Amino acid sequence: MSGGQGTGGTGGEVRIIVVDDHTVMRAGVVALLDSATSIEIVGEAGDGRAALELVERYEPDVALVDLRMPVLDGVATTTEIVERFPRTRVLILTTYDTDAEIERGVEAGAIGYLLKDTTREQLVDAIHAAARGETVLAPRVAERLVARMRQPAQAPLTAREADVLNAVADGLTNAEIGRRLVIAEATVKTHLLRLFAKLDVNDRTRAVVVAMERGVLRRSSGGEGPR
């Protein structure tokens, strides 16, 4: 690890911790940054709980955090750091670039979201920018966020459409949904077509996936999943 005292991104060393449950990946990030004289790595952690202990102990300028981790995942870790240690900026470094993952990370309070194909120079620049309080997004991530913002607002599902979707998620056929909800099978099909249009999907499985990503699917007692 680099030595010296950090100055929080004001021209001197930025003090950071690296958080990733994959030992080889974490070692790779550390090796990548270790030769950067402008960055001091003050600690490493393999899960979110250990990361919080490091933040409390060292008060780093930036926490470089993976998303998928045991004990406490990246989103929960980010939320905790933002609430308890506002001086430390969270910069997510992950392989996941789905809309749902990006939104969860940003909503948790991360100042940046980078992908693991980021170059050393880009990573170093991003760490300094994060320490200065600047938002940092990988180009692919920025494009996805802008695309989502440009999408027209989707109409909410009606209560009956939500009932039908929950039944789909429980693995019921159209006939079984009709019996459960005491409606005609043709009516079930009509509700399905309408909710497909609202969710911008073409099939039952995708409807369930998208609804869960958006948090609009309220699951009933378990089932086999959509057929």
C-alpha positions as CSV (number, residue, x, y, z in Angstrom):
1,M,0.0,0.0,0.0
2,S,1.1,3.5,-0.6
3,G,2.3,5.6,2.4
4,G,1.8,9.1,3.5
5,Q,-1.1,11.2,4.8
6,G,-4.1,12.0,2.6
7,T,-5.5,15.3,1.8
8,G,-9.0,14.3,0.6
9,G,-8.6,15.0,-3.2
10,T,-7.3,18.6,-2.8
11,G,-4.1,18.0,-4.7
12,G,-2.4,15.4,-2.5
13,E,-3.0,11.8,-1.8
14,V,-6.5,10.4,-1.8
15,R,-7.0,7.8,1.0
16,I,-9.2,4.9,-0.1
17,I,-10.3,1.4,0.8
18,V,-10.9,-1.4,-1.7
19,V,-13.9,-3.6,-1.0
20,D,-14.5,-6.8,-3.1
21,D,-15.2,-10.3,-2.0
22,H,-13.2,-11.8,-4.8
23,T,-9.6,-12.0,-3.5
24,V,-8.0,-12.1,-6.9
25,M,-10.0,-9.2,-8.2
26,R,-9.4,-7.2,-5.1
27,A,-5.6,-7.9,-5.4
28,G,-5.7,-6.8,-9.0
29,V,-7.3,-3.5,-8.1
30,V,-4.8,-2.9,-5.4
31,A,-1.9,-3.8,-7.7
32,L,-3.4,-1.5,-10.3
33,L,-3.5,1.5,-7.9
34,D,-0.5,0.8,-5.7
35,S,1.9,2.6,-8.1
36,A,-0.3,5.7,-8.2
37,T,1.5,8.1,-6.0
38,S,-1.6,10.2,-5.7
39,I,-3.6,7.4,-4.0
40,E,-3.1,5.8,-0.6
41,I,-4.8,2.5,0.0
42,V,-5.4,2.4,3.7
43,G,-7.4,-0.9,3.8
44,E,-9.0,-3.8,2.1
45,A,-12.2,-5.7,2.9
46,G,-14.0,-8.8,1.5
47,D,-17.5,-7.9,2.6
48,G,-19.6,-4.9,3.5
49,R,-19.5,-5.3,7.3
50,A,-15.7,-5.4,7.3
51,A,-15.8,-2.3,5.0
52,L,-17.8,-0.4,7.5
53,E,-15.3,-1.2,10.2
54,L,-12.5,0.1,7.9
55,V,-14.4,3.3,7.2
56,E,-15.0,3.9,10.9
57,R,-11.3,3.3,11.7
58,Y,-9.6,5.2,8.8
59,E,-12.2,7.7,7.6
60,P,-11.0,7.3,4.0
61,D,-11.9,9.9,1.3
62,V,-13.2,7.2,-1.0
63,A,-14.5,3.6,-0.6
64,L,-14.2,1.6,-3.8
65,V,-17.0,-0.9,-3.4
66,D,-18.2,-4.0,-5.4
67,L,-22.0,-4.7,-5.6
68,R,-22.3,-8.4,-5.0
69,M,-20.8,-9.4,-1.7
70,P,-21.6,-11.6,1.3
71,V,-22.7,-10.5,4.8
72,L,-23.6,-7.0,3.5
73,D,-23.9,-6.3,-0.2
74,G,-22.7,-3.2,-2.0
75,V,-26.0,-1.3,-1.9
76,A,-26.5,-1.8,1.8
77,T,-22.9,-0.9,2.4
78,T,-23.2,2.2,0.4
79,T,-26.4,3.2,2.3
80,E,-24.6,2.7,5.6
81,I,-21.6,4.7,4.6
82,V,-23.6,7.6,3.2
83,E,-25.7,7.8,6.4
84,R,-23.0,7.2,9.0
85,F,-19.8,8.5,7.4
86,P,-20.8,11.3,5.0
87,R,-17.1,12.4,4.6
88,T,-16.4,9.1,2.7
89,R,-17.6,9.0,-0.9
90,V,-18.6,5.7,-2.3
91,L,-17.5,4.7,-5.8
92,I,-19.0,1.5,-7.0
93,L,-16.7,-0.7,-9.1
94,T,-18.6,-3.8,-10.5
95,T,-19.2,-6.0,-13.5
96,Y,-23.0,-5.5,-13.4
97,D,-24.5,-2.9,-15.7
98,T,-28.2,-3.7,-15.7
99,D,-30.7,-0.9,-15.2
100,A,-31.8,-2.3,-11.9
101,E,-28.3,-2.6,-10.5
102,I,-27.3,0.9,-11.6
103,E,-30.4,2.4,-10.1
104,R,-30.0,0.6,-6.8
105,G,-26.4,1.8,-6.5
106,V,-27.2,5.4,-7.4
107,E,-30.2,5.6,-5.2
108,A,-28.2,4.3,-2.3
109,G,-26.0,7.4,-2.6
110,A,-23.0,6.3,-4.5
111,I,-21.2,9.2,-6.1
112,G,-20.0,7.1,-9.0
113,Y,-20.6,3.8,-10.8
114,L,-17.7,2.3,-12.8
115,L,-17.4,-1.1,-14.5
116,K,-14.4,-3.4,-14.1
117,D,-13.3,-2.9,-17.7
118,T,-12.2,0.7,-16.6
119,T,-8.6,1.5,-17.4
120,R,-6.1,2.4,-14.7
121,E,-6.0,6.0,-15.8
122,Q,-9.8,6.2,-15.8
123,L,-9.9,4.7,-12.4
124,V,-7.3,7.0,-10.9
125,D,-9.1,10.0,-12.4
126,A,-12.5,8.8,-11.1
127,I,-11.2,8.3,-7.6
128,H,-9.8,11.9,-7.5
129,A,-13.1,13.2,-9.0
130,A,-15.1,11.3,-6.4
131,A,-12.9,12.7,-3.6
132,R,-13.7,16.2,-4.8
133,G,-17.4,15.4,-4.7
134,E,-17.9,15.0,-8.4
135,T,-20.3,12.4,-9.9
136,V,-18.4,9.7,-11.9
137,L,-20.2,7.3,-14.3
138,A,-18.8,4.8,-16.8
139,P,-19.9,5.8,-20.3
140,R,-22.1,2.7,-20.7
141,V,-23.7,3.5,-17.3
142,A,-24.3,7.1,-18.2
143,E,-25.9,6.1,-21.5
144,R,-28.3,3.7,-19.7
145,L,-29.3,6.3,-17.2
146,V,-30.0,8.9,-19.8
147,A,-32.0,6.4,-21.9
148,R,-34.1,5.5,-18.8
149,M,-34.7,9.2,-18.1
150,R,-35.9,9.8,-21.7
151,Q,-38.4,7.0,-21.6
152,P,-42.0,8.1,-21.3
153,A,-43.4,7.5,-17.8
154,Q,-45.2,4.2,-17.7
155,A,-48.8,4.1,-16.6
156,P,-49.2,2.2,-13.3
157,L,-50.8,-1.2,-13.2
158,T,-54.4,-1.3,-12.1
159,A,-55.2,-3.4,-9.0
160,R,-56.6,-6.2,-11.2
161,E,-53.6,-6.1,-13.6
162,A,-51.4,-6.5,-10.5
163,D,-53.5,-9.4,-9.3
164,V,-53.1,-11.1,-12.7
165,L,-49.4,-10.5,-12.8
166,N,-49.0,-12.0,-9.3
167,A,-50.9,-15.0,-10.4
168,V,-48.5,-15.3,-13.4
169,A,-45.6,-15.1,-11.1
170,D,-47.1,-17.9,-9.1
171,G,-47.0,-20.1,-12.2
172,L,-50.7,-20.2,-13.0
173,T,-52.1,-20.6,-16.5
174,N,-54.7,-18.2,-17.9
175,A,-57.5,-20.6,-17.0
176,E,-56.2,-21.0,-13.4
177,I,-55.8,-17.3,-13.1
178,G,-59.4,-16.9,-14.2
179,R,-60.6,-19.4,-11.5
180,R,-58.5,-17.7,-8.8
181,L,-59.8,-14.2,-9.6
182,V,-63.3,-15.3,-10.7
183,I,-63.0,-13.7,-14.1
184,A,-63.3,-15.1,-17.7
185,E,-60.2,-16.5,-19.3
186,A,-60.7,-13.9,-22.1
187,T,-60.6,-11.1,-19.5
188,V,-57.3,-12.5,-18.2
189,K,-55.8,-12.3,-21.7
190,T,-57.0,-8.7,-22.0
191,H,-55.4,-7.8,-18.7
192,L,-52.2,-9.5,-19.8
193,L,-52.1,-7.6,-23.0
194,R,-52.6,-4.3,-21.2
195,L,-49.9,-5.0,-18.6
196,F,-47.5,-6.2,-21.3
197,A,-47.9,-2.8,-23.0
198,K,-47.4,-0.9,-19.8
199,L,-44.2,-2.8,-18.9
200,D,-43.0,-2.8,-22.5
201,V,-42.6,-6.6,-22.7
202,N,-43.8,-9.3,-25.0
203,D,-44.1,-12.4,-22.7
204,R,-45.1,-13.5,-19.3
205,T,-41.6,-14.3,-17.9
206,R,-40.2,-10.9,-19.0
207,A,-43.3,-9.2,-17.4
208,V,-42.5,-10.7,-14.1
209,V,-38.8,-9.9,-14.3
210,V,-39.4,-6.2,-15.3
211,A,-42.1,-5.8,-12.6
212,M,-39.8,-7.1,-9.9
213,E,-37.0,-4.8,-11.1
214,R,-39.4,-1.8,-10.9
215,G,-40.7,-2.9,-7.5
216,V,-44.3,-3.1,-8.7
217,L,-44.8,-6.8,-8.2
218,R,-46.2,-7.7,-4.8
219,R,-45.7,-11.4,-4.5
220,S,-48.4,-13.6,-3.0
221,S,-47.7,-17.0,-1.4
222,G,-45.0,-18.9,-3.3
223,G,-45.5,-20.7,-6.6
224,E,-43.5,-22.3,-9.4
225,G,-42.8,-19.2,-11.4
226,P,-44.3,-18.2,-14.7
227,R,-45.0,-20.9,-17.2
